């Protein structure tokens, strides 16, 4: 819901990268409010380590 609100305020983006950056920054702010632990994080993290080898 919060992410949708952020995207609704700005409807036109100069490029795809601008949209991705806005989503990334919004998720950074939204994630500070999350209190529950992420379900099944360890398998997901293991998969990310395989997929994005040098970046995680």
PQR file with spaces between the fields and no chain letter, atoms N, CA, C, O and H, PARSE charges and radii, in Angstrom:
ATOM       1  N    UNK     1       0.822   -1.181    0.000 -0.4000 1.5000
ATOM       2  CA   UNK     1       0.000    0.000    0.000 -0.0000 2.0000
ATOM       3  C    UNK     1       0.876    1.258    0.000  0.5500 1.7000
ATOM       4  O    UNK     1       0.607    2.211   -0.731 -0.5500 1.4000
ATOM       5  N    UNK     2       1.899    1.249    0.808 -0.4000 1.5000
ATOM       6  CA   UNK     2       2.781    2.413    0.896 -0.0000 2.0000
ATOM       7  C    UNK     2       3.543    2.616   -0.405  0.5500 1.7000
ATOM       8  O    UNK     2       3.718    3.745   -0.863 -0.5500 1.4000
ATOM       9  H    UNK     2       2.117    0.475    1.402  0.4000 1.0000
ATOM      10  N    UNK     3       3.987    1.534   -0.986 -0.4000 1.5000
ATOM      11  CA   UNK     3       4.717    1.629   -2.254 -0.0000 2.0000
ATOM      12  C    UNK     3       3.801    2.160   -3.364  0.5500 1.7000
ATOM      13  O    UNK     3       4.234    2.946   -4.206 -0.5500 1.4000
ATOM      14  H    UNK     3       3.844    0.616   -0.614  0.4000 1.0000
ATOM      15  N    UNK     4       2.575    1.741   -3.360 -0.4000 1.5000
ATOM      16  CA   UNK     4       1.616    2.230   -4.339 -0.0000 2.0000
ATOM      17  C    UNK     4       1.384    3.735   -4.177  0.5500 1.7000
ATOM      18  O    UNK     4       1.241    4.459   -5.162 -0.5500 1.4000
ATOM      19  H    UNK     4       2.223    1.103   -2.675  0.4000 1.0000
ATOM      20  N    UNK     5       1.350    4.190   -2.931 -0.4000 1.5000
ATOM      21  CA   UNK     5       1.159    5.614   -2.658 -0.0000 2.0000
ATOM      22  C    UNK     5       2.335    6.427   -3.199  0.5500 1.7000
ATOM      23  O    UNK     5       2.140    7.515   -3.741 -0.5500 1.4000
ATOM      24  H    UNK     5       1.467    3.601   -2.131  0.4000 1.0000
ATOM      25  N    UNK     6       3.539    5.911   -3.054 -0.4000 1.5000
ATOM      26  CA   UNK     6       4.727    6.605   -3.553 -0.0000 2.0000
ATOM      27  C    UNK     6       4.687    6.693   -5.079  0.5500 1.7000
ATOM      28  O    UNK     6       4.999    7.737   -5.651 -0.5500 1.4000
ATOM      29  H    UNK     6       3.698    5.027   -2.614  0.4000 1.0000
ATOM      30  N    UNK     7       4.308    5.607   -5.728 -0.4000 1.5000
ATOM      31  CA   UNK     7       4.271    5.585   -7.188 -0.0000 2.0000
ATOM      32  C    UNK     7       3.135    6.451   -7.733  0.5500 1.7000
ATOM      33  O    UNK     7       3.249    6.998   -8.829 -0.5500 1.4000
ATOM      34  H    UNK     7       4.055    4.759   -5.264  0.4000 1.0000
ATOM      35  N    UNK     8       2.054    6.578   -6.988 -0.4000 1.5000
ATOM      36  CA   UNK     8       0.905    7.357   -7.440 -0.0000 2.0000
ATOM      37  C    UNK     8       1.237    8.849   -7.508  0.5500 1.7000
ATOM      38  O    UNK     8       0.723    9.559   -8.372 -0.5500 1.4000
ATOM      39  H    UNK     8       1.961    6.133   -6.097  0.4000 1.0000
ATOM      40  N    UNK     9       2.083    9.320   -6.610 -0.4000 1.5000
ATOM      41  CA   UNK     9       2.425   10.733   -6.563 -0.0000 2.0000
ATOM      42  C    UNK     9       3.209   11.191   -7.791  0.5500 1.7000
ATOM      43  O    UNK     9       3.094   12.341   -8.213 -0.5500 1.4000
ATOM      44  H    UNK     9       2.500    8.743   -5.908  0.4000 1.0000
ATOM      45  N    UNK    10       3.994   10.299   -8.353 -0.4000 1.5000
ATOM      46  CA   UNK    10       4.788   10.649   -9.543 -0.0000 2.0000
ATOM      47  C    UNK    10       4.468    9.629  -10.623  0.5500 1.7000
ATOM      48  O    UNK    10       4.883    8.475  -10.524 -0.5500 1.4000
ATOM      49  H    UNK    10       4.087    9.364   -8.010  0.4000 1.0000
ATOM      50  N    UNK    11       3.755   10.026  -11.624 -0.4000 1.5000
ATOM      51  CA   UNK    11       3.271    9.086  -12.637 -0.0000 2.0000
ATOM      52  C    UNK    11       4.184    8.974  -13.859  0.5500 1.7000
ATOM      53  O    UNK    11       4.179    7.945  -14.534 -0.5500 1.4000
ATOM      54  H    UNK    11       3.417   10.964  -11.704  0.4000 1.0000
ATOM      55  N    UNK    12       4.954    9.998  -14.150 -0.4000 1.5000
ATOM      56  CA   UNK    12       5.802    9.970  -15.348 -0.0000 2.0000
ATOM      57  C    UNK    12       7.267    9.989  -14.916  0.5500 1.7000
ATOM      58  O    UNK    12       7.684   10.835  -14.124 -0.5500 1.4000
ATOM      59  H    UNK    12       4.958   10.834  -13.602  0.4000 1.0000
ATOM      60  N    UNK    13       8.036    9.045  -15.448 -0.4000 1.5000
ATOM      61  CA   UNK    13       9.454    8.941  -15.124 -0.0000 2.0000
ATOM      62  C    UNK    13      10.271    9.150  -16.392  0.5500 1.7000
ATOM      63  O    UNK    13       9.890    8.667  -17.458 -0.5500 1.4000
ATOM      64  H    UNK    13       7.698    8.358  -16.091  0.4000 1.0000
ATOM      65  N    UNK    14      11.393    9.864  -16.289 -0.4000 1.5000
ATOM      66  CA   UNK    14      12.219   10.099  -17.483 -0.0000 2.0000
ATOM      67  C    UNK    14      12.848    8.818  -18.033  0.5500 1.7000
ATOM      68  O    UNK    14      13.132    8.726  -19.227 -0.5500 1.4000
ATOM      69  H    UNK    14      11.702   10.255  -15.423  0.4000 1.0000
ATOM      70  N    UNK    15      13.063    7.834  -17.162 -0.4000 1.5000
ATOM      71  CA   UNK    15      13.649    6.577  -17.629 -0.0000 2.0000
ATOM      72  C    UNK    15      13.243    5.451  -16.675  0.5500 1.7000
ATOM      73  O    UNK    15      12.687    5.695  -15.604 -0.5500 1.4000
ATOM      74  H    UNK    15      12.833    7.909  -16.192  0.4000 1.0000
ATOM      75  N    UNK    16      13.528    4.230  -17.082 -0.4000 1.5000
ATOM      76  CA   UNK    16      13.250    3.085  -16.216 -0.0000 2.0000
ATOM      77  C    UNK    16      14.101    3.134  -14.960  0.5500 1.7000
ATOM      78  O    UNK    16      13.651    2.758  -13.878 -0.5500 1.4000
ATOM      79  H    UNK    16      13.979    4.032  -17.952  0.4000 1.0000
ATOM      80  N    UNK    17      15.337    3.601  -15.112 -0.4000 1.5000
ATOM      81  CA   UNK    17      16.227    3.693  -13.949 -0.0000 2.0000
ATOM      82  C    UNK    17      15.665    4.634  -12.893  0.5500 1.7000
ATOM      83  O    UNK    17      15.805    4.374  -11.698 -0.5500 1.4000
ATOM      84  H    UNK    17      15.703    3.907  -15.992  0.4000 1.0000
ATOM      85  N    UNK    18      15.034    5.716  -13.313 -0.4000 1.5000
ATOM      86  CA   UNK    18      14.447    6.649  -12.355 -0.0000 2.0000
ATOM      87  C    UNK    18      13.335    5.973  -11.560  0.5500 1.7000
ATOM      88  O    UNK    18      13.210    6.189  -10.354 -0.5500 1.4000
ATOM      89  H    UNK    18      14.920    5.928  -14.284  0.4000 1.0000
ATOM      90  N    UNK    19      12.533    5.159  -12.230 -0.4000 1.5000
ATOM      91  CA   UNK    19      11.464    4.438  -11.538 -0.0000 2.0000
ATOM      92  C    UNK    19      12.055    3.424  -10.564  0.5500 1.7000
ATOM      93  O    UNK    19      11.591    3.307   -9.430 -0.5500 1.4000
ATOM      94  H    UNK    19      12.634    4.984  -13.209  0.4000 1.0000
ATOM      95  N    UNK    20      13.073    2.695  -11.000 -0.4000 1.5000
ATOM      96  CA   UNK    20      13.712    1.707  -10.124 -0.0000 2.0000
ATOM      97  C    UNK    20      14.330    2.367   -8.897  0.5500 1.7000
ATOM      98  O    UNK    20      14.244    1.832   -7.792 -0.5500 1.4000
ATOM      99  H    UNK    20      13.451    2.790  -11.921  0.4000 1.0000
ATOM     100  N    UNK    21      14.946    3.518   -9.087 -0.4000 1.5000
ATOM     101  CA   UNK    21      15.558    4.224   -7.959 -0.0000 2.0000
ATOM     102  C    UNK    21      14.504    4.686   -6.963  0.5500 1.7000
ATOM     103  O    UNK    21      14.712    4.609   -5.752 -0.5500 1.4000
ATOM     104  H    UNK    21      15.016    3.953   -9.985  0.4000 1.0000
ATOM     105  N    UNK    22      13.380    5.163   -7.468 -0.4000 1.5000
ATOM     106  CA   UNK    22      12.298    5.600   -6.583 -0.0000 2.0000
ATOM     107  C    UNK    22      11.757    4.414   -5.779  0.5500 1.7000
ATOM     108  O    UNK    22      11.510    4.533   -4.579 -0.5500 1.4000
ATOM     109  H    UNK    22      13.211    5.226   -8.451  0.4000 1.0000
ATOM     110  N    UNK    23      11.576    3.285   -6.437 -0.4000 1.5000
ATOM     111  CA   UNK    23      11.089    2.082   -5.745 -0.0000 2.0000
ATOM     112  C    UNK    23      12.099    1.631   -4.703  0.5500 1.7000
ATOM     113  O    UNK    23      11.725    1.287   -3.582 -0.5500 1.4000
ATOM     114  H    UNK    23      11.776    3.187   -7.412  0.4000 1.0000
ATOM     115  N    UNK    24      13.376    1.629   -5.066 -0.4000 1.5000
ATOM     116  CA   UNK    24      14.425    1.214   -4.130 -0.0000 2.0000
ATOM     117  C    UNK    24      14.442    2.098   -2.885  0.5500 1.7000
ATOM     118  O    UNK    24      14.483    1.595   -1.762 -0.5500 1.4000
ATOM     119  H    UNK    24      13.680    1.909   -5.977  0.4000 1.0000
ATOM     120  N    UNK    25      14.411    3.408   -3.086 -0.4000 1.5000
ATOM     121  CA   UNK    25      14.447    4.331   -1.946 -0.0000 2.0000
ATOM     122  C    UNK    25      13.183    4.210   -1.098  0.5500 1.7000
ATOM     123  O    UNK    25      13.247    4.304    0.127 -0.5500 1.4000
ATOM     124  H    UNK    25      14.378    3.816   -3.998  0.4000 1.0000
ATOM     125  N    UNK    26      12.049    4.004   -1.738 -0.4000 1.5000
ATOM     126  CA   UNK    26      10.803    3.831   -0.988 -0.0000 2.0000
ATOM     127  C    UNK    26      10.865    2.557   -0.152  0.5500 1.7000
ATOM     128  O    UNK    26      10.428    2.551    0.999 -0.5500 1.4000
ATOM     129  H    UNK    26      11.997    3.928   -2.734  0.4000 1.0000
ATOM     130  N    UNK    27      11.399    1.488   -0.713 -0.4000 1.5000
ATOM     131  CA   UNK    27      11.516    0.237    0.044 -0.0000 2.0000
ATOM     132  C    UNK    27      12.470    0.381    1.224  0.5500 1.7000
ATOM     133  O    UNK    27      12.258   -0.226    2.274 -0.5500 1.4000
ATOM     134  H    UNK    27      11.754    1.493   -1.648  0.4000 1.0000
ATOM     135  N    UNK    28      13.517    1.183    1.055 -0.4000 1.5000
ATOM     136  CA   UNK    28      14.430    1.424    2.164 -0.0000 2.0000
ATOM     137  C    UNK    28      13.702    2.093    3.322  0.5500 1.7000
ATOM     138  O    UNK    28      13.901    1.723    4.480 -0.5500 1.4000
ATOM     139  H    UNK    28      13.689    1.676    0.202  0.4000 1.0000
ATOM     140  N    UNK    29      12.862    3.073    3.016 -0.4000 1.5000
ATOM     141  CA   UNK    29      12.106    3.769    4.066 -0.0000 2.0000
ATOM     142  C    UNK    29      11.014    2.885    4.654  0.5500 1.7000
ATOM     143  O    UNK    29      10.782    2.907    5.862 -0.5500 1.4000
ATOM     144  H    UNK    29      12.700    3.374    2.076  0.4000 1.0000
ATOM     145  N    UNK    30      10.346    2.109    3.812 -0.4000 1.5000
ATOM     146  CA   UNK    30       9.264    1.240    4.277 -0.0000 2.0000
ATOM     147  C    UNK    30       9.817    0.135    5.167  0.5500 1.7000
ATOM     148  O    UNK    30       9.200   -0.216    6.173 -0.5500 1.4000
ATOM     149  H    UNK    30      10.534    2.090    2.830  0.4000 1.0000
ATOM     150  N    UNK    31      10.958   -0.410    4.812 -0.4000 1.5000
ATOM     151  CA   UNK    31      11.501   -1.550    5.556 -0.0000 2.0000
ATOM     152  C    UNK    31      11.881   -1.181    6.993  0.5500 1.7000
ATOM     153  O    UNK    31      11.968   -2.064    7.846 -0.5500 1.4000
ATOM     154  H    UNK    31      11.459   -0.125    3.995  0.4000 1.0000
ATOM     155  N    UNK    32      12.106    0.088    7.273 -0.4000 1.5000
ATOM     156  CA   UNK    32      12.409    0.508    8.648 -0.0000 2.0000
ATOM     157  C    UNK    32      11.219    0.293    9.569  0.5500 1.7000
ATOM     158  O    UNK    32      11.388    0.150   10.780 -0.5500 1.4000
ATOM     159  H    UNK    32      12.035    0.806    6.580  0.4000 1.0000
ATOM     160  N    UNK    33      10.015    0.269    9.002 -0.4000 1.5000
ATOM     161  CA   UNK    33       8.800    0.113    9.793 -0.0000 2.0000
ATOM     162  C    UNK    33       8.411   -1.350    9.993  0.5500 1.7000
ATOM     163  O    UNK    33       7.542   -1.648   10.813 -0.5500 1.4000
ATOM     164  H    UNK    33       9.879    0.385    8.018  0.4000 1.0000
ATOM     165  N    UNK    34       9.033   -2.254    9.266 -0.4000 1.5000
ATOM     166  CA   UNK    34       8.690   -3.663    9.381 -0.0000 2.0000
ATOM     167  C    UNK    34       9.214   -4.214   10.698  0.5500 1.7000
ATOM     168  O    UNK    34      10.359   -3.963   11.072 -0.5500 1.4000
ATOM     169  H    UNK    34       9.739   -2.012    8.600  0.4000 1.0000
ATOM     170  N    UNK    35       8.372   -4.967   11.402 -0.4000 1.5000
ATOM     171  CA   UNK    35       8.776   -5.501   12.697 -0.0000 2.0000
ATOM     172  C    UNK    35       8.832   -7.022   12.713  0.5500 1.7000
ATOM     173  O    UNK    35       9.547   -7.598   13.533 -0.5500 1.4000
ATOM     174  H    UNK    35       7.441   -5.172   11.099  0.4000 1.0000
ATOM     175  N    UNK    36       8.101   -7.681   11.833 -0.4000 1.5000
ATOM     176  CA   UNK    36       8.097   -9.137   11.809 -0.0000 2.0000
ATOM     177  C    UNK    36       9.326   -9.658   11.076  0.5500 1.7000
ATOM     178  O    UNK    36       9.771   -9.048   10.104 -0.5500 1.4000
ATOM     179  H    UNK    36       7.520   -7.212   11.166  0.4000 1.0000
ATOM     180  N    UNK    37       9.878  -10.777   11.529 -0.4000 1.5000
ATOM     181  CA   UNK    37      11.006  -11.355   10.791 -0.0000 2.0000
ATOM     182  C    UNK    37      10.535  -11.880    9.433  0.5500 1.7000
ATOM     183  O    UNK    37       9.376  -12.260    9.272 -0.5500 1.4000
ATOM     184  H    UNK    37       9.517  -11.273   12.318  0.4000 1.0000
ATOM     185  N    UNK    38      11.428  -11.897    8.483 -0.4000 1.5000
ATOM     186  CA   UNK    38      11.105  -12.345    7.134 -0.0000 2.0000
ATOM     187  C    UNK    38      11.059  -13.868    7.115  0.5500 1.7000
ATOM     188  O    UNK    38      11.999  -14.535    7.547 -0.5500 1.4000
ATOM     189  H    UNK    38      12.370  -11.588    8.614  0.4000 1.0000
ATOM     190  N    UNK    39       9.947  -14.412    6.607 -0.4000 1.5000
ATOM     191  CA   UNK    39       9.796  -15.869    6.534 -0.0000 2.0000
ATOM     192  C    UNK    39      10.745  -16.458    5.500  0.5500 1.7000
ATOM     193  O    UNK    39      10.955  -15.875    4.437 -0.5500 1.4000
ATOM     194  H    UNK    39       9.183  -13.870    6.256  0.4000 1.0000
ATOM     195  N    UNK    40      11.306  -17.597    5.813 -0.4000 1.5000
ATOM     196  CA   UNK    40      12.164  -18.346    4.892 -0.0000 2.0000
ATOM     197  C    UNK    40      13.304  -17.496    4.319  0.5500 1.7000
ATOM     198  O    UNK    40      13.631  -17.603    3.138 -0.5500 1.4000
ATOM     199  H    UNK    40      11.134  -18.070    6.677  0.4000 1.0000
ATOM     200  N    UNK    41      13.898  -16.661    5.155 -0.4000 1.5000
ATOM     201  CA   UNK    41      14.948  -15.773    4.686 -0.0000 2.0000
ATOM     202  C    UNK    41      16.224  -16.526    4.348  0.5500 1.7000
ATOM     203  O    UNK    41      16.901  -16.184    3.379 -0.5500 1.4000
ATOM     204  H    UNK    41      13.632  -16.574    6.115  0.4000 1.0000
ATOM     205  N    UNK    42      16.569  -17.549    5.132 -0.4000 1.5000
ATOM     206  CA   UNK    42      17.837  -18.248    4.889 -0.0000 2.0000
ATOM     207  C    UNK    42      17.878  -18.916    3.516  0.5500 1.7000
ATOM     208  O    UNK    42      18.881  -18.765    2.818 -0.5500 1.4000
ATOM     209  H    UNK    42      16.020  -17.828    5.920  0.4000 1.0000
ATOM     210  N    UNK    43      16.834  -19.653    3.083 -0.4000 1.5000
ATOM     211  CA   UNK    43      16.885  -20.202    1.723 -0.0000 2.0000
ATOM     212  C    UNK    43      16.916  -19.114    0.650  0.5500 1.7000
ATOM     213  O    UNK    43      17.587  -19.260   -0.371 -0.5500 1.4000
ATOM     214  H    UNK    43      16.019  -19.775    3.649  0.4000 1.0000
ATOM     215  N    UNK    44      16.184  -18.021    0.888 -0.4000 1.5000
ATOM     216  CA   UNK    44      16.181  -16.937   -0.090 -0.0000 2.0000
ATOM     217  C    UNK    44      17.568  -16.305   -0.181  0.5500 1.7000
ATOM     218  O    UNK    44      18.052  -16.019   -1.276 -0.5500 1.4000
ATOM     219  H    UNK    44      15.639  -17.902    1.717  0.4000 1.0000
ATOM     220  N    UNK    45      18.202  -16.088    0.960 -0.4000 1.5000
ATOM     221  CA   UNK    45      19.536  -15.502    0.968 -0.0000 2.0000
ATOM     222  C    UNK    45      20.538  -16.413    0.270  0.5500 1.7000
ATOM     223  O    UNK    45      21.411  -15.939   -0.457 -0.5500 1.4000
ATOM     224  H    UNK    45      17.809  -16.320    1.850  0.4000 1.0000
ATOM     225  N    UNK    46      20.413  -17.719    0.489 -0.4000 1.5000
ATOM     226  CA   UNK    46      21.296  -18.673   -0.186 -0.0000 2.0000
ATOM     227  C    UNK    46      21.120  -18.587   -1.703  0.5500 1.7000
ATOM     228  O    UNK    46      22.093  -18.636   -2.456 -0.5500 1.4000
ATOM     229  H    UNK    46      19.704  -18.104    1.079  0.4000 1.0000
ATOM     230  N    UNK    47      19.867  -18.458   -2.138 -0.4000 1.5000
ATOM     231  CA   UNK    47      19.595  -18.348   -3.577 -0.0000 2.0000
ATOM     232  C    UNK    47      20.159  -17.036   -4.143  0.5500 1.7000
ATOM     233  O    UNK    47      20.716  -17.016   -5.241 -0.5500 1.4000
ATOM     234  H    UNK    47      19.077  -18.418   -1.527  0.4000 1.0000
ATOM     235  N    UNK    48      20.009  -15.949   -3.389 -0.4000 1.5000
ATOM     236  CA   UNK    48      20.572  -14.666   -3.825 -0.0000 2.0000
ATOM     237  C    UNK    48      22.087  -14.747   -3.943  0.5500 1.7000
ATOM     238  O    UNK    48      22.672  -14.160   -4.854 -0.5500 1.4000
ATOM     239  H    UNK    48      19.557  -15.964   -2.498  0.4000 1.0000
ATOM     240  N    UNK    49      22.718  -15.465   -3.035 -0.4000 1.5000
ATOM     241  CA   UNK    49      24.175  -15.612   -3.082 -0.0000 2.0000
ATOM     242  C    UNK    49      24.596  -16.339   -4.359  0.5500 1.7000
ATOM     243  O    UNK    49      25.647  -16.041   -4.927 -0.5500 1.4000
ATOM     244  H    UNK    49      22.242  -15.941   -2.296  0.4000 1.0000
ATOM     245  N    UNK    50      23.781  -17.285   -4.808 -0.4000 1.5000
ATOM     246  CA   UNK    50      24.088  -18.011   -6.045 -0.0000 2.0000
ATOM     247  C    UNK    50      23.843  -17.127   -7.260  0.5500 1.7000
ATOM     248  O    UNK    50      24.680  -17.040   -8.158 -0.5500 1.4000
ATOM     249  H    UNK    50      22.927  -17.527   -4.347  0.4000 1.0000
ATOM     250  N    UNK    51      22.677  -16.467   -7.279 -0.4000 1.5000
ATOM     251  CA   UNK    51      22.287  -15.658   -8.431 -0.0000 2.0000
ATOM     252  C    UNK    51      23.148  -14.407   -8.601  0.5500 1.7000
ATOM     253  O    UNK    51      23.570  -14.084   -9.712 -0.5500 1.4000
ATOM     254  H    UNK    51      21.996  -16.538   -6.549  0.4000 1.0000
ATOM     255  N    UNK    52      23.405  -13.709   -7.502 -0.4000 1.5000
ATOM     256  CA   UNK    52      24.117  -12.442   -7.545 -0.0000 2.0000
ATOM     257  C    UNK    52      25.443  -12.595   -6.799  0.5500 1.7000
ATOM     258  O    UNK    52      25.652  -11.990   -5.747 -0.5500 1.4000
ATOM     259  H    UNK    52      23.062  -13.971   -6.600  0.4000 1.0000
ATOM     260  N    UNK    53      26.306  -13.392   -7.346 -0.4000 1.5000
ATOM     261  CA   UNK    53      27.501  -13.858   -6.672 -0.0000 2.0000
ATOM     262  C    UNK    53      28.378  -12.764   -6.065  0.5500 1.7000
ATOM     263  O    UNK    53      28.762  -12.869   -4.900 -0.5500 1.4000
ATOM     264  H    UNK    53      26.136  -13.883   -8.200  0.4000 1.0000
ATOM     265  N    UNK    54      28.692  -11.752   -6.803 -0.4000 1.5000
ATOM     266  CA   UNK    54      29.618  -10.739   -6.293 -0.0000 2.0000
ATOM     267  C    UNK    54      28.944   -9.570   -5.583  0.5500 1.7000
ATOM     268  O    UNK    54      29.630   -8.706   -5.037 -0.5500 1.4000
ATOM     269  H    UNK    54      28.380  -11.668   -7.749  0.4000 1.0000
ATOM     270  N    UNK    55      27.621   -9.531   -5.582 -0.4000 1.5000
ATOM     271  CA   UNK    55      26.934   -8.346   -5.080 -0.0000 2.0000
ATOM     272  C    UNK    55      26.284   -8.524   -3.715  0.5500 1.7000
ATOM     273  O    UNK    55      25.916   -7.529   -3.089 -0.5500 1.4000
ATOM     274  H    UNK    55      27.065  -10.234   -6.026  0.4000 1.0000
ATOM     275  N    UNK    56      26.130   -9.738   -3.236 -0.4000 1.5000
ATOM     276  CA   UNK    56      25.454   -9.940   -1.944 -0.0000 2.0000
ATOM     277  C    UNK    56      26.487  -10.223   -0.882  0.5500 1.7000
ATOM     278  O    UNK    56      26.137  -10.423    0.281 -0.5500 1.4000
ATOM     279  H    UNK    56      26.428  -10.546   -3.745  0.4000 1.0000
